[in-house]
Amino acid sequence: MKTAKANQLASVTTDAPCWVISDGAAGNEAQALALARALGLVPRVISLQVSHPWDWLAPRLRLAARRGMHDRHGGVIASPWPTIAIGCGRRAALLTRCLRDWSDQQCFTVQILDPRIAPAHFNVVIAPQHDHLPGDNVIETLGGLNAVDEAWLADGRSEFPSFSKLAGPRRAVLIGASNASIALDDAYFEALFAALERLHARHGGCFLVSTSRRTSRKQVERLRKEFSRWPGIFWGGSGDGENPYRGILGWAEQFIVSGDSVNMISEACATARPVHVFAPIPATGKIGSFHQTLLDQGYLTSVDGLADAASIKPLRETARVAAQVRQQWLHATKR
């Protein structure tokens, strides 16, 4: 019986046409792609551009919405519609929602992150538990979905073998940008540099630094200058060559992460290495709750957390979520 059920579940995703939909934000696209691949799908990726007034009211305003949505990659948003659509982000939710209606309920719709409308408008909604989103079709996660597992980390090490020659301990420093919950301002960076100076003076090693697309150019150049005093590597954009992010996650022995990004923190926590969220002034709101939950559940350590490495457990939720989505998808096909 177990084998028959497993085969039945696997067959649901075999060669199923899939669209992965995001608003172009790298973190949103990465979450949707991670879920699609965990389901065994090879998706078409749509980077959705939504014009006014649909942009302002997405995903509520559906009237003539097809005229207001375009794929930045140049693809046409038209039938044949996919068998399954996976969207991430509020704007993406407009297309994900419309696909359910345009396909006469034949497209199974999965929306990642709170769509700002009732979850019942989708087949499945996947939302972090700090959003407190009610609904029978809601799958809760602690962090963001991602592809990080042992094979992914091994691939990252293989792609950047030169990192193995860098002096240990190798500490990754991942920097995002300010948001409503945490300010990455001059005072923040002064505190960060002071903490890293003390850390390097005590333990040596090197820093593997990566900024994000959200980090301002002014901050990138300041960071580049400050980190030049220590050994390691610095990546602040395409001008620095190939993005070494996979190599950084694969080779780092500890992570120091700015507190603004759920995705970036979740990816670091998925490595099973010590992770410290650097927030000299604690973050507020939902992301502050996220930090506290991670701390309470043992996913975060002190800034000098290498001593805690043996007790670190990886935060890996994508496989569990994919299994739940597959079950609900199978159930929907039987109706």
N, C-alpha and C positions, 0 to 999 in steps of 0.2 A: 504493500500500500504506500509506504513512504516513497519508494522509487517512482511509482506511477504518479504520485502527487508532484514530486520534484520535476518529472518530465513535463507534466502539464503546465507547471508554473514557468518552466524555461521556454516552452513553446509559445507562450503569450508574446514574448519579446523577439522572437525569431524574425528577422528581416522587417520588422515593423517600421514604416516611415515615421520619423520623429523630427520635430522642430524644437530646437533650443532657442529661447527668446530672452534677450536682455536689453537693457537700455544703453548698452555700450560700456557700462561700468565694468572694469576688469573683474572685480570681486563677484558681481552678480553673475556674469557669464561663467566664471569658474565654478560656482556652486551648481548651476544648471547642467553644465557639461559633466561635472563629477557624478551627478545622479544619473544622467543618460548613459554614461559609460559603465557605471555600476549595474545598470539594467541590461547591459550587453548591446546597446544601441549605437549606431553610427549616425549621428544627427546632422541635419542641416542647421547651421548656426545663423540666426537672424539678429543683427544689431539694430534694434528698432529705433527709428526716429519718428517722434510724434509731433505734429504741428498743432498750432492753436486753432480752436479752443480745446481740442481733445487733450492736449498736453496738460492743461490746467486742471481738467476734470477727470483725468484717467484714474481708475478704470470705469467711472460711472457713466460717462457720456458715450453711448454706442451709436447714436443716430449718424448715419453716413460716415462711420468711423473708418471705413476702408480707404476713403479719400485722404484721411489725415495720418496714415501710417505708411512708412517707407523703410525698406531695408538698406542700411548704409552700405552693405556689400553689393548692392545693385540688383539683388534678386527680386522677383515679382511675388507679391503676397496675393496668391490666387489659388484656386483649386487646381489639382487634387489636394485636398486637405490631408494633414498627417493623421496617422492612427493615434499618436500620442504627442502632446505638446507640453513642454516643461518651460515655464517662465520664471523669471526672478526679478523682482523689483516692481514698483507701482506702475510705471509706464508699460512694462512688459505685460502686466496683468490685463491691460486693455485688450491686447491681441489674444492672449490665452483665453480670456472670457468669451471674446467674439467667436473664436474657433469652435467652441462648444455649440453655439447656436448655428453658425454657418454650415457645420457638418451634420446638422440634424441629430446632435447628441452622439455622433459616431466617433468623434475625437475625444480621447480621454485626456482631461486637462489637469495638470499639476502646477500649482503656483507656490513658489518658494518666497518666503517673507510675507508679512502681513499685507494683504492686498488693499486694505482700507475699505473693503466692502465685506458683506457677509461671506464666510467661507463656502456657503451652499451654492454660490455661483460657479464653483469649480468642483471637479471630482475629488481632488485632494489638495489640501493646503499644508505646507511644511513651514513651521514658524518656531523661532527660538522661545524657550519657555519663559524668558523674561518679558515677552510680549503679552502673556496671559490671554491668548486668543481662544475663546470658547468655540466648540463645534465638534460634532461627531466625526467629521472627516478631517480633523486637524491632527497632524503628526508633530509632536513636539521634539525639539532638539535642544541640547545645551548650547552648542556653538554652531558655527557655519559648516556646511557640507564642503568636503574637499576630497582630493584624490590621494592624499598622503597616506601611504602604508609602507611596509618594508621594501616591496619591490620598487615603488616610486622613489624612495630614498636611495636605494642601491643604484637606480638609474642616474640619479643626480650625482652620486659619487663618481660613476663611470664617465659622465659627461665633463666633469671638472676634476680630473685626477691630480692636477697640480696643487689643489688645496690641501692634499695630504702632507705636503712638505712644509706647510705653514706651522709656525711654532704653536704648541698647545699650552694651555687650553685654548681652543678656538671658540670665541664667543660671537654669536650672531647678534647684530644690532639692527632691528627692523624699525624704520621710521615712517610714519604716515603723515597726518596733517591735523590741524585743529578741527574740532566740531563743537556742537552745542554742549557736549558733556565734558570735554577736556581741552585745555588750551596748550598748544605747543608753541609757546612764545619764547622770548629771550630768557625769562626767568627759568622756564622749563629746561631749556638747553644748557644753561649755566649749571643747573643742578645735575643734569645728566653727565656733562663733561667732568664735573667734580667727582661724581660717583665712579665713573670709569677710570679716572686718574688714580683713585685710591685702589681700585680693583687691580689695575695693571701693576701698580707699585708693589702690591702684596704677592701677586701670583704670576705676573708676566703674561706670556701668551700673545694672542693677536685678536683683532676685531674684524669680523666679516660684516660689512655694512651695506645695507640696501635701503634706498628710499623708495617711495611709491610715486605713481603718476600724480597723486594729489599733493605731494610735497612741493612747495613753491621753489622757483629757481633760486631766489635769494637764500632760502634756507639750505638748499642743496649745496650751494657754493660755500656757505659758512660751515656746514658739516664737513665738506671735503677738506677745507683748510684745517679745521680742528683735528680731524682724524689722521691728518698727515704726520702727526707727531708719534703715532703708534704704528707698529707693524700690522699688516693685514691687507685687505682689499676693500675698495670703495666703489660702489656702483650707484650713480645718480641719474642714469638715463642712457638712451641709445648711444650718446657720444662716448660712453665708456666701454663700448663694445657689447658683446652678447650678454643678455641678462643672466646673471649667475644664480638666480634665486633658488633653483633646484639644487645646485651645488652647495649653496649656503645651508639649506635645510638638511642636506645629506651629510655634510661634514661637521656642522657645529656641535659642540659638546654642551653648550648652554645658550639660551636665548634671552635677550633683553629687548622688550618690545614696547613701543609707545602704545598708550592705552586706548587709542581712538577707533581701532578697526577690529570688529568681531572676527572677520575672516582671517586676518593676519595672526591674531592671537590663537585662533582655532588651529591654523596650520602649524604654528610652532608647537602647540600642545599635542598635536598628532604625532610628533617625532619621538615621543617618549624620552625627551631630554628635559632637563630643568628649564623652566620658563619663568621669567620675572617680568611682570607688567610694571614699567617704570611710570609712576604717577605720584610725584611728590605732594601734589594736592589731589586727593581722591576724586575720581570721576563721579559725576552725578547721573541721575536718571537711570534709564534701562541699562546702559553700558556699565554704570557703576554697580548695579545689581549683578550683572554678568561677571564682572571682576570678583565680586564677593562670593558668588556661587562657586566659581573656579577655585578660589582660595579655600573655601570650606570643604570642597570635595578633593582637595589634594593635588590639583593640576598646576598650581603656581607655587613658586618658592621665593626665597629671599634673593636679593641681587647677587649674593655670593653663594648661589645654590648648588654648586657642583657636589658638595657633600651629601646632598639629598638625592643624587642621581639614581641610586639603587632602588629607591621606593617610588620612582615616578611611573605613573601609568599613562598610556597614550589615550588621548581623546579622539576616538575614531567612530563616527556615527553613520557614515555614508552607507556601509553595507547593511546595517540594521534598517535604515530608512528605505533603502532600495527594496529590501525584502517585504516591507510593509506596503510599499507602493505596488509592487508586483502582485501581492495578494488582493489588493483592492481592485487593481486592473483586471485580474482574472475574474473576480466576482462580478465586475461590471459587464464583462463580455458574455456572461451566462444569463443575463437578464433578458 
